[in-house]
Amino acid sequence: MYFKKIFFAVAMIGLAICAYFAFFVYRAMFSPNTTFNNDEAYIYISSDAGYDQVRESLIPLLRDIKTFDALAARKKYTANIKAGKFLIKKNMTNNDIINSIRSNNIPVRVSFNNQNSLEQLAGRVAQQIEADSSSLINIMRDTLFYKENSFSDQTVLGMYLPNSYELFWNTTAEDFRNRMLKEYKRFWNESRLNQAKIINLDQDQVMTLASIVYEESKQKSEQTRIAGVYFNRLKNKWPLQADPTLKFAAYQLPKYKNTIIRRVLNEHKDIDSPYNTYKNIGLPPGLITMPDISAIEAVLNYEKHSYFYFAADAQKPGYHKFAKTLTRHNQNARDYQRFLSKQGIKR
């Protein structure tokens, strides 16, 4: 009788322990364990993160980190951390969360517009993916990559077409660069390559001229006309006399660092630089900025006309007045110079 009581007591204790363990397992796996009020939250797990770092990211989002720890260990997640951006929904269970951060890396939209240099581009991209600006700029300036893909310091900016791209947050610097090369090659399809041949320019020359067109005007409606002006000058062996190239040349000099040139002056026309298109005939050696796709298309499909000149339109900011004769152009230019003077813009 005494042994029966002991057995019964042991059995009850065992059942209680089993019940508690079952409750703990249920709670750890199937009870909602989020604490945030929004419908969704995201965590970013770096490529070198260990479980402790993941845990620190989760603590503000979870009601009970200890139950998560227990299940993470049981499911061997603690030794199999995955990098990326991950979604946690309101009222997710620990089991759901672990499944999400183990296998559901979410792509991000990486966007950049018209950056003036690789350094600016690297800084912009580094704000959107894990790779930092230093690793990006180092991989972007890889001379072996230049050689293998026919780029140079002057032309490589043209490889990065301004747009929005879907990438994983943990994309490496090298993977980002290689993706941009793939997009560049996709853009330069057979149709565009044939059109470049028709207008007697190679890809780098198209991109260089497009960068000038883009700096002259952001208005898509007149970019093809501006491109046509430059083609008329090129065909007639005239210097391009593109003011944006003077600004670019000036900004390379210590004298003009950290300044904004709002008015091109004669002193800028005297700058000794291959980018000075007042002194040099033909295209400069490379891009002066990252052109919009609209400007690239404008060069490839430039408007055929008889205009050789254009000047900013004081009555219609952002647009230009076009002229076929120097006399008419000089009048348009004087009108705009008077406008700048009235605005107090001297440099």
Order of alpha helices (4+ residues) and beta strands (2+ residues): alpha-beta-alpha-alpha-beta-alpha-beta-alpha-alpha-alpha-beta-alpha-alpha-alpha-alpha-alpha-alpha-alpha-beta-beta-alpha
